[in-house]
């Protein structure tokens, strides 16, 4: 190999290695969510709302159970009209309970919508903080270990605390 070929090869290798040299980092989203005060407060609000809805659901379910037990005990001594009235009452309450379940607890229910309403701005803030850290520190990629994308990484690439500090100082508005 001539000197010119060696020089071109060295320049080519330098260019290729430079093209692939990217700065990578990662975060642990569970740690960020667990330590970010705004998110914990939002979770508390959601838990209170969830308990309220759950209590309402169990009260209705208890009422339905009582009606069914009462019906079972008395169905042989009730008149035909009273028996049909009780059956209608049980069916009506059962239908209300199913609607309640869908409207409050279903995939598009009230609790889901409240979760989206409360969590969305916080998650946006976290994403802005991650983006800001990535831009300020010159990262090309930031991965999330919780998503299972990373099987091994050096601790020196962990940006979780950097992102938390960014969130705490309020720089991701």
N, C-alpha and C positions, 0 to 999 in steps of 0.2 A: 504494500500500500504506500502510495506516495504521500508526501507531506500535505498536499492540497486535499486529498481524499480524507485523510485523518482529520484535518481541520473542519471539513464539511460535515463529517460524521459527528464530531464533537459539538459543532453548532447545532446540528439536527437533534442530537440527544438532549442538549441543553434546552432547546425550544420545546421538545416533546415533554420533558420533565416539568418545565415551567407551565405548560398548558394543562397538565394534570395536577399540579400542586394547588390543592384547594384547602381552605381552612374549614375544618369541621368541628362542631361542638354538639353537646346534647344537654337535655334538661330532664328532670323527673317531674312530670306534671302533677302526680299525686302529692309530692312534697310541696310544690308551689301552691296547690289548692288547699292543702292542709295547713299551711303556714300563712297564707294570705288572709288577713283579718276580714276584709270585705266579703270574701267568699264564705268564710265561716259564719259571719253574721247573716248572710243570705240563706245559708243552709239552715240556720236556726229558725229563721222566719218560715221557711218551707216546712220544716219539721212541725212547727206549731200548727200551721195550716193543715198539714197532713193528719195530725192527731185530731183536729177538729172534725175533719171530714170522716175520718175513721170512726170517731165516736158517734157521729150522726148515722153512719152506715150500720154500726153494731146495734144502735138503738132501734133502727128500723128492722134489722134482722131478728132482734130479740122479740120485737112486737109480732113479727110474722110467725116466729116459732111458737110464741104463746097462743096466738090465734089457731095455729094448726093443732097444737096439743089440746086446746079446749074443744075444738071441733071433733077430734078423734075420741075424746071422752064422752061427748054428748051426741054424736051423730045418730045413734040408734034411738034416742029419746026425742030428737027434734022432729018437728013436723016437716013435711016436704018443703014448704015455703021457707021455713027458717033454715033448713039445711042448704037450700039453694042460695039464700041470702048470705050465709056464712061462707060458702064456697066462692061466691062472687067477691066477697070482702077479701078472702085469702088470695084469690087470683089478682085482684086489683093491687093489693099491697105487694105481692110478689112481682108484678109488672113494674110498680114504682121502684122497687128495690133494684131490679135489673137496669132500669133507666138511670137511676142514681149512680149505679156502678159504672155505666158507660159514660155518663155526662161528667162525673167527678173523677173517676179513677182510670178511665180508658185511655188509649193511646193519644187521643186528641182531647181528653177531658180537662177539666178545670185545673187539676193539680199539675198536669203536664204543661199547660199553658202558663200557669204561674211560674213554674220552674224555668221555662224559656224566657219569660218576661224578666225575671230576677237575675238569672244566670247570664243571659246574653251580653249585657253591658260589661259584666265582670270578665267574662271570657274574652271579649273584644279588647279590654284593657290589658289583659295578660298577653294576648297575641301582639298587641302594639309594643309592649315591653320587650317581648322576645325579638321582634323585628328591630327595635331600636338597639338592643344589645348586639344583635347580629350586624347591623350597619356600623355602629360605633366601634366595634372591636374587629371588624373586617372578616366576619365569618361568611362563608359561601353557603353552608348548610347547618341547620340546627335540628337535631332529631329528638324524639321523645322516647326515653327508655321504657315508659309504661306501655307504649303501643307495640312493644315487642320487636322493634326494628333493630335493636342493638343487642348483640349477644356478649360483646366484650368492648370495653373502652377504658382508656386511661382516665384516672380521676382528674387529671389536669385539663381534660376537655369538658368537664362537667360545669355547665353554666347556670345550674339551678339557683345557686345563691346570688349570682350576679343579677339574674332576672328578678329574684325576690327583692334584692336591694333597690333595683330600678322601680319596682312597684311600690315599695315602702317610701321612697322619696317622692313618689308621685310624678315621675318624669314621663309616664306613658299616657298622658292625657290626650 
